[in-house]
Each structure stands twice: as structure tokens, then as C-alpha cells.
Amino acid sequence: MPEEKDVIIQKFTPDSFLHTSLDEELKKQDIKHVILTGIQSEVCVDTTCRRAFSLGYKVTLVSDTHSTWDSKEITAQQIIDHHNRALKWFADVYPASDIRF
């Protein structure tokens, strides 16, 4: 449950930075490292990961905390595994058990 001090940013596209105040809010708080989780691996997670990298953020993708659905051709797990491999160009990819704050 969000607390009063939490910043809530609503997005309308797969790119969490496009037409939102996310970049501005992160800079305002001097945040230079983003940790990504979420849904849908091949859409929002992929797009936001690449965009964060392009904007100069250090990016960590939590490999076992993003998800999707099966497609007609391949399973959800195959899609997730593919994106964990492909997004290593843009992010450090670790399981949740390896993430330390």
C-alpha cells in the first residue's frame, strides 16, 4: 500500500519514461540506479530496461521477478529466459536472492 510520501507515476505506454515524470523524479531524488521487476517481460520490462540504460541509469533486472504469458509459439518461461539473456546488454541480471539494498 503506498504511503503518503510515496511518489506514484502513472504510465500509458510500455516505456515507463515516455510522457511520465519518472526521469524527473529519479533525478530529483539523485537516484542513479534502477532495479526492474514487473510484467510483461517482452513489452514493458524490456522497453523500460533499454530506455533506462539509454538515459544513463545503472540498471539491475531481477531475473525471477518479471513475468509474462505463454504465446502461441513459446512458453512464458522461454520468453522470460530469453529476455534475461538479451537484456544483459543493458542491465546486470540477478535473481532476487542476490539483490541487497
C-alpha positions in Angstrom: 0.0 0.0 0.0 1.5 3.4 -1.0 2.3 5.8 1.8 1.6 9.5 1.7 5.3 10.3 1.0 5.4 7.8 -2.0 5.5 9.2 -5.5 3.0 7.5 -7.8 3.7 7.7 -11.5 1.0 6.5 -13.9 2.1 5.4 -17.3 0.2 4.7 -20.5 2.9 3.1 -22.7 5.3 0.2 -22.3 8.1 2.8 -21.7 7.9 3.9 -18.1 9.8 7.1 -19.0 7.7 8.2 -22.0 5.3 11.0 -21.2 5.8 10.5 -17.5 7.7 12.3 -14.7 9.8 9.2 -13.8 13.1 10.6 -15.1 12.5 13.9 -13.4 11.5 12.3 -10.1 14.6 10.0 -10.1 16.9 12.9 -10.8 15.2 15.0 -8.1 16.0 12.3 -5.6 19.5 11.8 -7.1 18.7 8.1 -8.0 21.2 6.7 -10.5 20.4 3.0 -10.2 17.1 1.4 -11.0 16.0 -2.1 -10.2 13.4 -3.5 -12.5 10.7 -6.1 -11.9 7.2 -6.3 -13.4 5.1 -7.6 -16.1 5.2 -8.1 -19.2 8.7 -9.2 -19.8 8.8 -8.7 -23.6 6.9 -5.4 -23.6 7.1 -3.1 -20.5 10.1 -4.7 -18.8 12.2 -4.8 -22.0 11.3 -1.3 -23.1 11.8 0.3 -19.7 15.1 -1.5 -19.2 16.5 -0.3 -22.6 15.3 3.2 -22.0 16.7 3.5 -18.5 20.1 2.3 -19.9 19.9 4.9 -22.7 19.1 7.6 -20.2 22.3 6.7 -18.3 20.9 4.8 -15.3 22.6 1.8 -13.9 20.0 -0.9 -14.3 19.5 -4.2 -12.5 16.9 -6.6 -13.8 15.7 -9.0 -11.2 15.6 -12.2 -13.3 12.9 -14.0 -11.3 10.5 -11.1 -10.6 9.3 -10.3 -14.1 6.7 -12.3 -15.9 4.5 -12.8 -18.9 2.1 -15.2 -20.5 2.6 -18.1 -22.9 2.4 -17.1 -26.6 1.1 -19.4 -29.3 4.7 -20.3 -30.2 6.6 -20.4 -26.9 6.1 -20.6 -23.2 6.2 -17.7 -20.7 9.3 -19.2 -19.1 11.1 -19.3 -22.5 10.2 -15.6 -23.1 11.4 -14.7 -19.6 14.7 -16.7 -20.1 15.2 -15.1 -23.5 14.8 -11.6 -22.0 17.1 -12.3 -19.1 19.8 -13.2 -21.6 19.1 -10.4 -24.1 18.9 -7.6 -21.5 22.3 -8.4 -20.2 23.5 -5.9 -22.8 21.6 -3.2 -20.8 21.4 -4.4 -17.2 23.0 -6.5 -14.6 20.7 -9.5 -14.3 20.4 -11.2 -10.9 17.8 -13.4 -9.1 16.0 -11.7 -6.1 18.1 -13.7 -3.6 21.2 -11.9 -4.8 19.7 -8.4 -4.5 20.9 -6.4 -1.5 19.8 -2.9 -0.5 
